[in-house]
């Protein structure tokens, strides 16, 4: 199965980065994914790399990731996602859980 790599970049007004230097959440497995966060000086931007076996969902990825970045006003952050067929709901949940791991959000 060939993997495809997608790249996105987002920028919001008044961005905030994660307090930790990095964070990791999830496991790449059937129907799931892992998320890696790394705080970087990106002039306030968020750069995202997605590695996925699923083709034809580039716009869905873009919408989910854009919503996530805007909801939390994220910036100066590199996100890497290694996907194994996760649905958009699972993607969003793992991203939120990753923010908890970095100390950006309090656990629920």
Buried (B, 14 or more C-beta within 10 A) or exposed (E): EEEBEBEBEBEBEEBBBBEEEEBBBBEEEEEBBBBBBBBBEBEBBBBBBBBBEBEEBBEEBBEBBBBBBEEBEBBBBBBBBBBBEBEEEBBBBBBBBBBBBBEBBEEE
